[in-house]
Amino acid sequence: MAKIFSIPTAFIVALFVTSMVSAQESDGIPQKVLKELEFMVGQWETDVYENGEKVGTTSHERKWSPGRYCLLFSTSIEMNGEKFDATGISGWTRNGRAVVEHWYGSNGASLTVRYPLRKMKENVWEGTHHLVNADGTKRKGSCKLEKGNAQWIYTVEWEEDGVKKSSRSVTRKVGG
């Protein structure tokens, strides 16, 4: 009787293992995403503008995690006279088919940016921007990252108390 159960059991196990291997091959991180993330590796400096007025600067580094499946970054920020640090991670989420960045500030602020793969074109990524400031106020809006030669421009648009607002960050590669 043991032989009757061992053949179907072996078949089921083989089928499960085969489907897991093929799922890993077909559902891994798309090469396009890895290539796009590679562009962001390095040392960067940023000038931040809100409604046309310069409100801050940042200096940050983005590097690959061990295994090269996501980017890790740390930054020093001076915004509206306040200095703080932030740490983040950027990677692929298969379920949402998007590149997602999560930032956490030493001042208590957090930021999530999501770029759906279908909106990641050669030099322009479009997505959503969800910021929770240190005081608990929230900013939800759309964002666009425009890549250039050793730089990118990041634009966010949102509405606050019925008024349309925007911020624009110009990021340049250090030594780029």
Protein Blocks (a to p, Z undefined) as FASTA:
>chain_A
ZZmmmmmmmmmmmmmmmmmmmmmmmmmccfklmmmmmmmgccddddddeehiafbdcddd
ddddehilaccddddddeehiacdddddddddfklopaddddddfkopacdddddfklmc
fklccdddddddfkopacdddddddddehiacddddddeehiacddddddddehZZ
